[in-house]
Amino acid sequence: MITQNSDKPVNTLPDEWTMVLRPKRSLLDINLRELWLYRDLITMFVKRDFVSKFKQTILGPLWFIIQPLLTTIMFTIIFGNIAGISTNGIPKVLFYMSGIVGWTYFSTCLNDTSQTFIKNAPIFGKVYFPRLALPISVVISNLVSFVIQFLFLCCFLAYFMINGSDVHPNILILWLPFLVLMMAGLGLGFGIIISSLTTKYRDLTNLVTFGVTLWMYATPIIYPLSGIPEKYRLFVIANPMTPVVETFRTALLGVGEINYMHLLYSFGFTIAVIAVGVIIFNKVEKTFMDTV
């Protein structure tokens, strides 16, 4: 039984608060410590995204391998055999698959994060957690599928090397973690920008998939950069994914063009788009529940 002295009121409030919620004062206010404290929640979101993709499917995670394989076969037949687009002497399967694996990770991150606010509005309206936790979890969950597809690509690479194909993985392969971070950063940055804008302009939802497909054709996925006429090359190089894809392919296959200034441009572009995305995201998250 609990007793209390009538002369001294019981203090029911804790002496120290474990968490204080305050409005963000700066548009660039990113509380990395708070994101770290919510790492368990991010892990749960990663598991949720991974499981929900192939829930109630017959082949399950095998789709991680089937999708790039079927796309590679289609590209090989249409662009390699029918259209006769050069691959600079690289086996067509390796050329297309190396581009597809990198591009798929970027495009999936962009498409999935672009629906952050719309898909998760019910959760946002019920409980507090750092809103950036959701797009970050999307990037991490897609990294799992990228690793599976990359290992699948390595199996093809080993097969062609054993059979004497002129492909040579080189020291640039040490750059792969950096390149993957750039893919993730570009996908995250553009994704949260689009996600923020779709809270007010729903038309963007219908344009994202179409726009990403067009973007792929402006990236050297189905053709080598060296095959671009000089008058169009600047347009392709201005695409921040071009140096990333070219370096990724050259690191694995040993054939391609590496320009460190172009790669530095892509890195700067990645930092800029993430900064702009965070600014817009922080601005929209204050009022998006009124518009979603």
Residue pairs with C-beta under 8 A, 6 or more apart in sequence:
4 10
21 128
23 286
24 282
24 286
26 282
27 278
27 279
27 282
27 283
28 275
28 278
28 279
28 282
29 282
30 132
30 278
31 130
34 130
35 42
35 130
35 132
35 133
35 136
38 129
38 130
38 133
41 129
41 133
42 133
42 136
42 137
42 140
43 137
45 133
45 134
45 137
45 138
45 141
46 137
46 140
46 141
46 144
47 141
49 112
49 137
49 138
49 141
50 141
50 144
53 63
54 60
54 61
54 63
57 63
59 66
61 148
64 145
64 148
64 149
64 152
65 148
65 149
65 152
67 104
68 97
68 100
68 101
68 104
68 149
68 152
68 153
69 97
69 152
71 96
71 100
72 93
72 96
72 97
72 100
75 92
75 96
75 100
75 222
76 92
76 93
76 96
79 85
79 96
79 222
79 223
80 87
80 92
80 95
80 96
81 92
85 222
85 223
85 227
86 223
86 224
86 227
87 95
87 96
87 224
88 95
88 224
88 226
88 227
88 255
88 256
89 166
89 255
90 166
90 167
90 253
90 255
91 160
91 165
91 167
93 156
93 160
94 153
94 156
94 157
94 160
94 165
94 167
94 253
95 224
95 249
95 253
96 221
96 222
97 153
97 156
98 153
98 248
98 249
98 252
98 253
99 219
99 220
99 221
99 222
99 245
99 249
100 221
101 146
101 149
101 150
101 152
101 153
102 179
102 183
102 244
102 245
102 248
102 249
103 216
103 219
103 221
103 241
103 245
104 146
104 149
105 142
105 143
105 145
105 146
105 149
105 180
105 183
105 184
105 187
106 183
106 184
106 186
106 187
106 241
106 244
107 187
107 212
107 215
107 216
108 142
108 145
108 187
109 138
109 139
109 142
109 183
109 184
109 187
109 188
109 191
110 186
110 187
110 190
110 191
110 194
110 208
110 212
111 191
111 208
111 209
111 212
112 138
112 142
112 191
113 135
113 138
113 139
113 187
113 188
113 191
113 192
113 194
113 195
114 190
114 191
114 192
114 194
114 195
114 198
114 204
114 205
114 208
115 195
115 198
115 205
116 131
116 134
116 135
116 138
116 191
116 192
116 195
117 124
117 195
117 196
117 198
117 199
117 284
117 285
117 288
117 292
118 195
118 198
118 199
118 205
118 292
120 134
121 288
121 289
121 292
124 131
124 288
124 289
125 289
131 281
131 285
132 192
132 278
132 281
135 188
135 191
135 192
135 195
136 188
138 191
139 184
139 187
139 188
142 187
143 180
143 184
146 180
153 252
157 167
157 169
157 252
157 253
160 167
161 167
166 255
167 252
167 253
167 254
167 255
168 253
168 254
169 251
169 252
169 253
169 254
170 250
170 251
170 254
172 247
172 250
172 251
172 258
173 251
173 252
175 247
175 251
176 248
176 251
179 244
179 247
179 248
179 251
182 244
182 266
182 267
182 270
183 241
183 244
185 270
185 271
185 273
185 274
186 240
186 241
186 244
186 266
186 269
186 270
186 273
188 274
188 277
189 270
189 273
189 274
189 276
189 277
190 273
190 277
191 277
192 277
192 278
192 280
192 281
193 273
193 276
193 277
193 280
193 281
194 204
194 208
195 281
196 277
196 280
196 281
196 283
196 284
196 285
196 288
197 204
197 280
198 204
198 205
199 284
199 288
199 291
199 292
200 291
215 239
215 241
218 235
218 236
218 239
219 236
219 239
219 241
219 242
219 245
220 228
220 236
220 242
220 245
220 246
221 245
224 256
225 233
225 236
225 237
225 242
225 246
225 256
225 257
226 256
226 257
228 236
236 242
237 243
237 262
240 265
240 266
240 269
240 270
240 273
241 266
242 262
242 266
243 259
243 262
243 263
243 265
243 266
244 263
244 266
246 256
246 257
246 258
246 262
247 256
247 258
247 263
249 255
249 256
250 256
250 257
250 258
